[in-house]
Amino acid sequence: MIGSTLDTPSLAIEDLHVTYQGARPVPAVRGVSLTVHTGETVALLGESGCGKTATARAVMGLLEPGTEVTGRIGYRDENLLDLPTARRRSLAGSEIAMVFQDAQSALNPAYSVGAQIAETFQVHQGTRKREALSRAVELIERVGIPEPAHRARQYPHQLSGGMRQRIIIAMAVALGPNVLLADEPTTALDVTVQAQIIALLKDLQREYRTALLLITHDLAVAAQIATRGVVMYAGQVVETGPLQRLYQRPRHPYTIALLQSVPRVDRRVEELGSIPGSPPDPAALPEGCPFAVRCPFADDLCRAEVPELRVLADETLAACHHAEVVAGE
């Protein structure tokens, strides 16, 4: 792992809670803790609505006004949640950056993509316009887009989905951030372009020695780039550990269900698995384990008592009363 300093996390989230306010409070994130080290990629995994994006937006300070956020988001020696707004904004983009899920929405349709990348250098580094545009062209070439000078003059609607995603990545890494959050960076792209985007992220991570938090529901994508996995369900971490071990011997039924719903080249199956039911309403969680109603291992204990995230074998943690049985131990 290039540039790895595993004793000092670049990003350390501790007991993070995110609650949306409204007619009734909605706890989107409940006690999430995770770390990402320099040069490491951690995959934050789970279905839509499990709290992955809310976690990332809490790190970036992009949650809606009035949203209640507690816990600690450690970056170097600072807690991002305690910083003044001006300091928080100065870190966003320059030291902590995000690749957004929907490139079309993230780009401004009224400006050329070159101008939008150039603005990053102008705002954060005071670079003059001509030099900023020149650096934007270099960055467009760096992310693998042909004819970079020509593409820099084009508008988002004139580019393919894969090119727009590369532009978003170029904007995110323009200032060489120490921490990069990538929220579903390959969604809606075909398999070939997905592979290219993942390869690009890996190359840029090595180049900039970035700590990368990959947010995805796609375990196949995570397997291509991540070294550790953090599985979320109903706003909580339910399993975490080295990604290869999570794949080989999952200890939470939800992780097993996610794996069974993904095509694998090493296993022939007649039909992909599916998870029965749907995630619980975060504003009205059931007693006990939130996955119990969908879990084939659930019993009265599961329906009555919330399992704690506990340390198991092989550096794995799981929040399941029957983790050892689930893993066949």
C-alpha positions in Angstrom: 0.0 0.0 0.0 1.8 3.1 -1.2 2.3 5.8 1.4 0.4 3.9 4.1 0.7 5.1 7.7 -1.8 2.8 9.3 -1.1 4.1 12.8 -2.5 7.6 12.0 -5.9 7.7 10.2 -6.4 10.5 7.7 -10.1 10.4 8.5 -11.5 9.1 11.8 -15.3 9.1 12.3 -16.4 8.3 15.9 -20.0 7.7 17.1 -21.5 9.8 14.3 -25.2 10.5 14.5 -27.1 12.4 11.8 -30.8 13.2 12.4 -32.9 15.0 9.9 -35.4 17.3 11.5 -39.1 17.7 10.3 -42.5 16.7 11.4 -40.7 13.8 13.1 -37.0 13.3 13.6 -35.4 10.8 11.1 -32.1 9.2 12.4 -30.3 8.6 9.2 -27.0 7.7 10.8 -26.7 6.1 14.2 -23.4 5.7 16.0 -21.2 5.1 12.9 -17.4 4.8 13.5 -14.8 4.1 10.9 -11.3 5.1 9.9 -9.5 5.6 6.6 -5.7 5.8 6.5 -3.3 7.4 4.0 -3.1 5.3 0.8 -6.0 3.1 1.9 -9.4 2.5 0.3 -12.3 1.6 2.5 -15.6 0.6 1.0 -18.8 1.8 2.7 -21.4 -0.8 1.6 -25.1 -1.2 1.8 -28.5 -0.7 0.1 -29.9 2.7 -0.8 -31.2 4.5 2.3 -28.8 2.8 4.8 -27.0 6.0 5.7 -23.9 5.9 3.4 -24.4 9.2 1.6 -25.5 11.0 4.8 -22.3 9.9 6.4 -20.3 11.3 3.5 -22.2 14.5 3.4 -21.7 15.0 7.2 -17.9 14.8 6.5 -18.2 17.4 3.8 -20.5 19.6 5.8 -23.2 19.4 3.0 -26.2 18.4 5.1 -29.4 20.5 5.0 -29.5 23.4 7.5 -31.1 22.3 10.8 -29.8 18.7 10.5 -28.6 17.5 13.9 -25.0 16.1 13.7 -23.2 14.8 16.8 -20.1 12.7 17.4 -16.6 13.4 16.0 -15.2 13.6 12.5 -11.5 13.7 13.0 -9.2 15.1 10.3 -5.6 15.4 11.5 -5.9 17.0 15.0 -9.2 18.7 14.3 -12.9 17.7 14.8 -14.6 19.0 11.7 -17.9 19.4 13.6 -16.3 22.0 15.9 -14.7 24.1 13.2 -16.0 27.6 12.2 -17.8 27.7 8.9 -15.0 29.5 7.1 -12.4 26.9 8.2 -14.7 24.1 7.2 -15.2 25.6 3.7 -11.4 26.1 3.2 -10.8 22.4 3.8 -13.6 21.3 1.5 -12.1 20.7 -1.9 -8.5 21.6 -1.0 -7.9 18.8 1.6 -11.1 16.9 1.7 -12.9 16.4 -1.6 -15.9 14.4 -2.9 -16.9 12.8 -6.1 -20.6 13.1 -6.4 -22.9 10.3 -7.7 -24.7 12.3 -10.4 -22.1 14.0 -12.6 -24.8 15.7 -14.7 -26.3 17.4 -11.7 -23.0 18.2 -10.1 -21.8 20.2 -13.1 -23.1 23.6 -13.9 -24.7 23.5 -17.4 -24.0 27.2 -18.0 -20.2 26.9 -17.9 -17.6 24.9 -19.9 -16.1 22.1 -18.0 -12.6 23.7 -18.3 -13.9 26.8 -16.6 -15.4 24.8 -13.8 -12.1 23.0 -13.1 -10.2 26.3 -13.4 -12.4 27.9 -10.8 -11.1 25.4 -8.2 -7.5 26.8 -8.7 -8.8 30.4 -8.8 -10.8 30.1 -5.6 -8.5 28.1 -3.4 -5.1 29.1 -4.7 -5.7 32.6 -6.2 -4.4 31.4 -9.6 -4.9 33.8 -12.5 -7.5 32.8 -15.1 -5.2 31.9 -18.0 -2.9 29.8 -15.8 -5.9 28.1 -14.2 -7.4 27.2 -17.6 -4.0 25.8 -18.6 -3.9 23.6 -15.5 -7.5 22.5 -16.1 -6.5 21.3 -19.6 -3.6 19.4 -18.1 -5.9 17.8 -15.5 -8.5 16.8 -18.2 -5.7 15.0 -20.0 -4.5 13.4 -16.8 -7.9 11.8 -16.2 -7.8 10.2 -19.7 -10.0 12.4 -21.8 -8.7 12.8 -25.4 -8.3 16.2 -27.0 -8.2 17.9 -23.6 -8.0 21.5 -25.0 -11.1 20.9 -27.1 -13.0 19.2 -24.4 -12.2 22.0 -21.9 -14.2 24.4 -24.0 -17.3 22.1 -24.1 -20.3 22.1 -21.8 -21.4 19.2 -19.7 -24.3 18.2 -22.0 -21.8 17.8 -24.9 -19.9 15.0 -23.0 -20.7 11.4 -22.5 -21.6 10.1 -19.1 -18.1 8.5 -18.7 -16.4 11.8 -19.6 -18.6 13.8 -17.2 -17.6 11.4 -14.4 -14.0 11.9 -15.3 -14.5 15.7 -15.2 -16.0 15.4 -11.7 -13.0 13.3 -10.6 -10.7 15.9 -12.1 -12.4 18.6 -10.1 -12.2 16.5 -6.9 -8.4 15.7 -7.2 -7.4 19.1 -8.6 -5.8 20.3 -5.4 -4.4 16.9 -4.3 -6.7 16.3 -1.4 -5.7 14.1 1.5 -9.1 12.5 1.8 -11.4 11.7 -1.1 -15.0 10.5 -0.8 -16.4 8.8 -3.8 -20.2 8.4 -3.7 -21.3 5.7 -6.2 -18.8 6.9 -8.8 -19.8 4.2 -11.3 -23.6 4.3 -11.1 -25.4 4.4 -14.5 -22.2 3.6 -16.4 -21.7 0.5 -18.5 -19.3 -2.2 -17.3 -16.4 -1.1 -19.5 -16.6 2.5 -18.4 -17.0 1.4 -14.8 -13.7 -0.5 -15.0 -12.0 2.6 -16.5 -13.3 4.9 -13.7 -12.2 2.4 -11.0 -8.7 2.1 -12.6 -8.5 5.9 -12.8 -9.4 6.3 -9.1 -6.7 3.7 -8.2 -4.1 5.5 -10.3 -4.9 8.9 -8.8 -4.9 7.5 -5.3 -1.4 6.2 -5.8 -0.3 9.4 -7.3 -1.7 11.7 -4.5 -1.4 9.2 -1.6 -5.1 9.8 -0.8 -7.2 8.2 1.8 -10.3 7.0 -0.3 -13.7 6.3 1.1 -15.7 4.5 -1.6 -19.4 4.6 -1.1 -21.2 1.9 -3.1 -24.0 -0.7 -3.1 -22.0 -2.7 -5.7 -19.8 -5.2 -4.0 -18.2 -6.2 -7.3 -17.0 -2.6 -7.7 -15.7 -2.5 -4.1 -13.7 -5.7 -4.7 -11.7 -4.1 -7.4 -10.3 -1.3 -5.3 -11.0 -1.5 -1.6 -8.9 -3.3 1.1 -11.4 -2.9 4.0 -15.2 -3.0 4.0 -17.8 -1.3 6.3 -21.3 -2.7 5.9 -24.2 -0.4 6.9 -27.8 -1.2 7.6 -30.5 1.1 8.9 -28.0 3.8 9.7 -25.6 1.5 11.7 -22.4 -0.4 11.0 -23.3 -4.1 11.1 -20.0 -5.6 9.9 -16.5 -4.4 9.2 -13.2 -6.0 8.4 -10.7 -6.8 5.6 -12.8 -6.9 2.5 -11.5 -10.3 1.3 -12.4 -11.9 4.6 -15.9 -10.3 4.5 -16.4 -11.9 1.1 -15.0 -15.3 2.1 -16.6 -15.6 5.5 -19.2 -13.0 6.3 -20.5 -13.0 9.8 -23.6 -10.9 9.5 -26.7 -12.2 7.6 -27.1 -8.9 5.8 -23.6 -9.2 4.4 -24.4 -12.7 3.2 -27.6 -11.4 1.5 -25.6 -8.6 -0.3 -23.1 -11.1 -1.6 -25.7 -13.5 -2.8 -27.3 -10.7 -4.9 -24.1 -10.0 -6.8 -23.0 -12.0 -9.9 -19.7 -13.9 -9.2 -17.4 -15.5 -11.8 -16.2 -18.1 -9.3 -19.7 -19.5 -8.6 -22.4 -20.7 -11.0 -25.9 -20.0 -9.9 -29.2 -20.4 -11.7 -30.7 -17.2 -10.1 -29.3 -14.3 -8.1 -30.5 -14.0 -4.5 -32.6 -11.2 -3.3 -33.3 -9.8 0.2 -36.9 -10.3 1.2 -38.8 -7.3 2.4 -37.4 -3.8 2.6 -35.3 -1.8 5.1 -37.2 -0.4 8.1 -38.4 3.1 8.3 -35.6 5.0 10.1 -38.1 7.1 12.0 -39.9 4.0 13.4 -37.3 1.3 13.9 -38.5 -2.0 15.4 -37.2 -3.3 18.8 -34.2 -5.5 18.7 -32.0 -6.0 15.6 -33.3 -3.8 12.7 -32.5 -6.7 10.3 -34.4 -9.3 12.2 -37.6 -9.1 10.1 -35.6 -10.0 7.0 -33.2 -12.4 8.6 -33.4 -16.2 8.3 -31.3 -16.6 11.6 -33.6 -14.3 13.7 -35.1 -15.6 16.9 -36.7 -14.1 20.0 -33.4 -12.7 21.2 -32.9 -10.9 17.9 -36.3 -9.4 18.0 -35.9 -8.1 21.6 -32.3 -7.0 22.0 -30.2 -4.8 19.7 -26.9 -6.7 19.1 -23.6 -4.8 19.8 -20.8 -4.5 17.3 -18.3 -6.9 18.7 -14.8 -8.2 17.8 -14.7 -11.6 16.2 -12.0 -13.6 14.5 -9.9 -12.5 11.6 -10.1 -8.7 12.5 -13.8 -8.7 11.8 -16.5 -7.0 13.8 -20.1 -7.8 13.5 -23.4 -6.7 15.2 -25.1 -10.1 15.3 -26.2 -12.3 18.2 -25.4 -15.4 16.1 -22.3 -14.3 14.2 -20.4 -17.5 14.8 -23.3 -19.6 13.7 -23.8 -17.5 10.6 -20.1 -18.0 9.7 -20.3 -21.7 10.3 -17.8 -21.6 13.2 
